[in-house]
Amino acid sequence: MTIPHKTIFLNRFFYPDYSATSQMLTELAFDLAAQGETLHVVTSRQCYENPSARLPSQEEINGVTIHRIWTSRFGRRFLWGRAMDYLTFYLSLAPTLLRLVNKGDLVVAMTDPPMISLVAAWVVRIKKALLINWIQDLFPEVAQALEMRGMHGLPAKWLRQWRNRSLIAANINVVLGHGMARKLHAEGVASNQISIIHNWSDGTKINAVPPAANPLRQEWGLVDRFVVGYSGNMGRAHEFETLLAAAQLLKTQPKISFLFIGGGAKRQTVLNETKRLGLDNIHFQPYQPTERLAESLSVADVHWISLLPAMEGLIVPSKFYGSAAVGRPILFVGDPAGEIASLLQQFQCGYSIMPGDAQQLAERIAQLATDDALRQQMGAQARHMLEERFDRSLAVQAWQTVLQEQRNRMPFGQ
């Protein structure tokens, strides 16, 4: 009897976790399973915001078989603890994959934890399976750009060389944009080993909720405010000083409020700075459950996103797609020649601002707060951009094509 080939995704977080990469993987895995894929996910027992969580070691949800492996539980507060969580994930992953992977299976390695492709490439070679790297960020380049300790000199050089070997050994590397594709090509990865599939938002589930019908506006005391929103990870790759300075410039306009939804490494720093500056026009809320995502994203009248210019080509903030789904203008603080800035210009759905130019950011916010027609036009263009380029259904179709193409190129028998 022929055993059906499996598709096995690897990532440190998965459902019911609601962090960015976990949400992407959850939606894709559930959709592929619904289309008949034999789908497995190898992940940890933790949640992004709750390292002490103890999810079941194995279960099946929506046709996806989930294997949750043991790791340490230090969490993200300290870099040494995070490194230990990474190491124990690798140590648990290797024997799990050796047991799970069969000849002809497709193994799709994401990039949390970093360098996971090294373990995947080793197992795939032994088991004569196929490797796809789904690259959400480029490590160690991200760590170098953030000037993390130990990420320079020979250690970074060696990590980069080992990483590149796993990319070149892969059947295909899926990246999030043209900038990331250029980075891989410069590292020696052939063009026919690179496929661009952007992250996405679900346009059927994430739609704009009118302010009057949005219960979160009432719950959060923002009924009569013009809200500038940020939703998602407040991580080290993002820049917040420009927004805080703009909030200072606009604090005399009581109708304009700033809203942060989410968590991350910089959340406490931004919270502390907000208190130090006495900015009572800034509000904070935790991550919201998936079923309330349309409401939480719709609280904002305009969304803003930031990315350190050094991160261009290394990361594409996934919060960009949710902002577009609810049809809101987008203000991007980052490299004006970068991936998101180019899309905003192409679709005329927002503005790009250089980091540090708080005056321009404040002026753009004030402009959108008073020009209803412009705000509605840009919001409609943002939603059009999502439907044309970044809807969940389009991404699933692209993934189905990639998976089938790799199966068709199998150099060995069934």
Steps between C-alpha positions, in 0.01 A plus 500: 500500500633845406526741791385853401776758507474750783564871517671584830529860620751602767457806720536569871142628534169380360129506582360606745786748523422830322843651433570606141681196359270268692191660345648475150588134545168416667294646218711341228509157666126492563426610142736246344359221717149599389619461139610142567866539601631253759622769733722482810646780713794461737499777758559572871257470791533871577318815397686813389375710792484208744814281512356308796207373291478120480308414185431132418798311357291374208153568364313542174317823423318572174675213327850607611704262716694707754818371664605720793854430613666573834705817545622708791265780605709807566304720259609816322588726791872425495712417196675212680161348586382534145820336376442207736142462372639494147765241583258263670260535207776388261591206727138383518431568134770276351377165639139597439569568132707184460200305625236695308652573157477239224644488150323751274348709781511879478658671800427874526729675748407847622754724673396479866728399656779636280712247309226236517578428135831342605324224694238461227758477220693230686191284557370554146830385352499184711134416434499601130222750554456851357582826677322834468622793709228752582707804595330755725829670590869460419725392786776582594461823298213614723707444813795684345283796401368516857859485630432201721790380709707224339350554155808643333831368376558128454183375679275698267707399198474130589127522570445671167700237313313213667167673438586553134583133456152407623343754263698374201419140596125575504273425207348847530521798736179698546564866587269790586600758242736614228747652745539170682534316168786730403672432832485124444624529144796702626578215741533256211148353488397443138199689363318173426530413869314814611125557494326814627179445695398793716335457835133587498177584674164327463277742312190290568545519878683829548277781381451852625261530796326841500593711806142517625471121487839424654467399868874540563483873436252522787694260725828685447355850538573608143150570368558864407871479412703491182713193568850434365551126550789256525411131523746216545848429625689793652838345428861606474474535121249784535550868574272687743685823579355680197143415600556604862638833384203547265264424788670775697445744215131405482421480872322837484243346263276303739309322223811317375596185692766236447433133563749214541357147484737212563822419680864436434850585616451878478151525647617581851752752370230682302266487800768644730584776254133586460471546878825697521381741232154530654327399176142428604400483132660153469311185598613136529309176457618136494487268201141430403357155421466410133121520511522869598772595253267682260368709789841577649655597165195712417533710816775696324411766242853477362769239563871557533783251455871538563812314395860597560660575161774246578228232501390553139521173312533309826143536632159604363262600786192278475283765669503679163249253355247527782508879474417471131222247565297746709546770237703751694769741374847384602783717628837330471799619701802349331707492182310694229650267236399183687244228429204653686579855391498389137161331542350807667614711207387250239148468644473856634381377839729677743817696566861416582691701760870484577583392856558808710270727300236539769384831354400340169333209677297740716402700191385187314295390801339844531429503125325162508309597815341798323469378139226237500498463121875433482483255788216306340670497159827368644315244709314372196830473312654304789213251489532477121871423542417217738240346270726524196830388654488382861178316576522168682339310212772623260777392737350154547478456121865605467602252769303219335686572177841496672427173681377330185795625294742352751321165500511495120878543511565206729812325368395168651208264479185508702 
